[in-house]
Amino acid sequence: MSKDHEIVEIFRDVVAEVGKDLTIEVNGVEVANPDVSYLFGSGQYFKDNLDELSQGVEENSTKFPVICLFAPIVEDRNDPEYYSKAKVSLVIACSSSPVWSNPQRLDYSFRKVLRPIYRRLMQVLQSDDRFDWGYKPVLKHSYSENYSYGRYGAVDERGESVSEPIDAINVTNLEIKINQPQICLRK
């Protein structure tokens, strides 16, 4: 794992680890060590990227599940103890169907795909030594399951719909403290 200390790069590294030691179930098939895609940017960027990937058959199969980190991120870099402090928001999304009922969405998307990815994401974040979670590692954040994206469609800031239905977990206000980089000085 690289040791970048910028938030978008740290989350890139974290997401790359999320699929390891993870099993999800997609369309009735168990998938061990799934590839989890990573995007960072605005809601409009996510929509545009997912729409573009939907155009090709091969790309369509690799875009989900995805973890999207919202940017811009306002960082406090005024504490000498830390490289940076911030509150970040992200979405964990998977493909869905507009004909599924909420109980089907709960079973197919949330229990079998999204919640396992969420739990694994929290584990990877806690184990990454670039973060300081304190003595009792608690990842302070808000969590919500969005059942309406799959049925009614997700929209960007301009009100434009994403090209296909998704189900998603929204993680907001995740409080992170990034440790100062370790600098090796040679004599």
C-alpha positions as CSV (number, residue, x, y, z in Angstrom):
1,M,0.0,0.0,0.0
2,S,1.4,3.4,-0.9
3,K,1.8,6.0,1.8
4,D,0.2,9.0,0.2
5,H,-1.3,11.4,2.8
6,E,-3.7,13.3,0.6
7,I,-7.3,12.2,1.2
8,V,-8.3,11.2,-2.3
9,E,-5.2,9.0,-2.6
10,I,-5.7,7.5,0.9
11,F,-9.2,6.5,0.0
12,R,-8.0,5.1,-3.3
13,D,-5.7,2.8,-1.3
14,V,-8.4,1.9,1.2
15,V,-10.9,1.0,-1.5
16,A,-8.3,-1.2,-3.2
17,E,-8.1,-3.2,0.1
18,V,-11.9,-3.4,0.7
19,G,-12.5,-6.2,-1.8
20,K,-9.8,-8.4,-0.1
21,D,-11.1,-10.8,2.5
22,L,-14.7,-10.0,1.5
23,T,-17.5,-12.1,0.0
24,I,-20.7,-10.6,-1.4
25,E,-23.6,-12.2,-3.3
26,V,-24.5,-10.8,-6.7
27,N,-27.5,-12.2,-8.6
28,G,-27.4,-15.3,-6.5
29,V,-23.7,-16.0,-7.0
30,E,-21.2,-15.7,-4.2
31,V,-18.3,-13.5,-5.3
32,A,-15.1,-13.7,-3.2
33,N,-12.6,-10.8,-3.2
34,P,-14.8,-8.6,-5.5
35,D,-13.3,-5.7,-7.4
36,V,-14.7,-2.5,-5.8
37,S,-14.5,0.5,-8.0
38,Y,-13.5,3.9,-6.7
39,L,-14.4,7.4,-7.9
40,F,-13.9,10.8,-6.3
41,G,-15.5,14.1,-7.3
42,S,-18.9,15.7,-7.4
43,G,-22.3,14.0,-7.8
44,Q,-22.2,15.3,-11.4
45,Y,-18.9,13.6,-12.0
46,F,-20.2,10.3,-10.6
47,K,-23.3,10.5,-12.8
48,D,-21.2,11.3,-15.9
49,N,-18.7,8.5,-15.2
50,L,-21.4,5.9,-14.5
51,D,-23.3,7.0,-17.7
52,E,-20.2,6.6,-19.8
53,L,-19.4,3.2,-18.3
54,S,-23.0,2.1,-19.1
55,Q,-22.3,2.5,-22.8
56,G,-20.0,-0.5,-23.1
57,V,-20.9,-4.1,-22.1
58,E,-17.4,-4.8,-20.7
59,E,-17.2,-1.6,-18.7
60,N,-20.7,-2.1,-17.4
61,S,-19.7,-5.2,-15.5
62,T,-16.8,-3.5,-13.7
63,K,-18.3,-0.3,-12.5
64,F,-20.3,-1.8,-9.6
65,P,-20.0,-2.1,-6.7
66,V,-18.4,1.4,-6.3
67,I,-17.4,3.7,-3.5
68,C,-17.6,7.3,-4.4
69,L,-15.9,10.0,-2.3
70,F,-17.4,13.4,-2.5
71,A,-15.1,16.3,-3.3
72,P,-14.1,19.0,-2.9
73,I,-13.1,18.2,0.7
74,V,-12.4,21.0,3.1
75,E,-9.4,20.1,5.2
76,D,-8.1,21.7,8.4
77,R,-4.4,21.8,8.3
78,N,-3.8,24.0,11.3
79,D,-3.0,21.4,14.0
80,P,0.7,20.5,14.2
81,E,-0.2,17.1,15.6
82,Y,-2.0,16.1,12.3
83,Y,-1.4,16.4,8.6
84,S,-5.1,17.1,8.1
85,K,-8.5,16.9,9.7
86,A,-11.7,16.7,7.7
87,K,-15.3,15.4,7.5
88,V,-15.8,13.4,4.4
89,S,-18.9,12.0,2.7
90,L,-19.2,9.0,0.4
91,V,-21.6,6.7,-1.3
92,I,-21.4,2.9,-1.5
93,A,-23.5,1.8,-4.5
94,C,-24.5,-1.3,-6.4
95,S,-26.7,-2.0,-9.4
96,S,-30.4,-2.4,-8.7
97,S,-33.7,-2.8,-10.5
98,P,-36.7,-0.4,-10.5
99,V,-39.1,-3.4,-10.3
100,W,-37.7,-4.6,-6.9
101,S,-39.8,-4.0,-3.8
102,N,-38.1,-2.6,-0.8
103,P,-37.9,-6.0,0.9
104,Q,-36.2,-7.4,-2.3
105,R,-33.9,-4.3,-2.3
106,L,-33.1,-5.0,1.4
107,D,-32.2,-8.6,0.6
108,Y,-30.5,-8.4,-2.8
109,S,-28.6,-5.1,-2.4
110,F,-28.2,-4.2,1.2
111,R,-27.8,-7.5,3.0
112,K,-25.8,-9.2,0.3
113,V,-23.7,-6.4,-1.2
114,L,-23.7,-3.0,0.4
115,R,-23.6,-3.8,4.1
116,P,-20.7,-6.3,3.8
117,I,-18.8,-3.6,1.8
118,Y,-19.6,-1.0,4.4
119,R,-18.4,-3.2,7.3
120,R,-15.2,-4.1,5.4
121,L,-14.6,-0.4,4.5
122,M,-14.9,0.5,8.2
123,Q,-12.4,-2.3,9.1
124,V,-9.9,-1.2,6.5
125,L,-10.2,2.5,7.6
126,Q,-9.6,1.5,11.2
127,S,-6.5,-0.6,10.3
128,D,-4.8,2.1,8.1
129,D,-2.1,3.7,10.2
130,R,-2.4,7.0,8.3
131,F,-5.5,7.7,10.4
132,D,-5.7,8.5,14.1
133,W,-9.0,7.1,15.5
134,G,-8.0,7.6,19.1
135,Y,-7.6,5.0,21.8
136,K,-11.1,3.6,21.3
137,P,-11.3,3.5,17.5
138,V,-14.7,4.8,16.8
139,L,-15.4,6.1,13.3
140,K,-17.8,9.0,13.9
141,H,-20.2,9.3,11.0
142,S,-23.8,9.3,9.9
143,Y,-25.2,6.3,8.0
144,S,-28.3,6.0,5.8
145,E,-29.6,3.4,3.4
146,N,-31.2,4.9,0.4
147,Y,-34.0,2.6,-1.0
148,S,-35.4,5.3,-3.3
149,Y,-32.5,5.5,-5.8
150,G,-33.2,2.0,-7.1
151,R,-36.9,2.6,-7.6
152,Y,-37.1,6.3,-8.6
153,G,-33.5,7.0,-9.8
154,A,-30.6,8.9,-8.4
155,V,-30.1,12.4,-9.6
156,D,-27.1,14.8,-9.7
157,E,-27.0,18.4,-8.5
158,R,-28.7,19.5,-11.8
159,G,-31.5,17.1,-11.4
160,E,-30.3,14.8,-14.1
161,S,-30.9,11.0,-13.6
162,V,-28.2,8.5,-13.5
163,S,-28.5,6.1,-16.5
164,E,-29.4,3.1,-14.4
165,P,-30.9,2.3,-11.0
166,I,-28.7,1.9,-8.0
167,D,-29.1,1.2,-4.4
168,A,-26.8,3.0,-2.0
169,I,-25.5,3.5,1.5
170,N,-24.7,7.1,2.2
171,V,-21.9,7.8,4.7
172,T,-21.8,11.4,5.7
173,N,-19.7,13.5,8.1
174,L,-17.1,10.8,8.6
175,E,-14.6,12.5,10.9
176,I,-11.0,11.7,9.9
177,K,-7.6,12.8,11.3
178,I,-4.6,12.1,9.1
179,N,-1.3,11.6,10.9
180,Q,1.7,13.5,9.9
181,P,3.8,11.6,7.4
182,Q,6.8,9.7,8.8
183,I,9.9,11.3,7.5
184,C,13.1,9.3,7.6
185,L,16.2,11.4,8.0
186,R,19.6,9.8,7.1
187,K,22.8,10.8,8.8
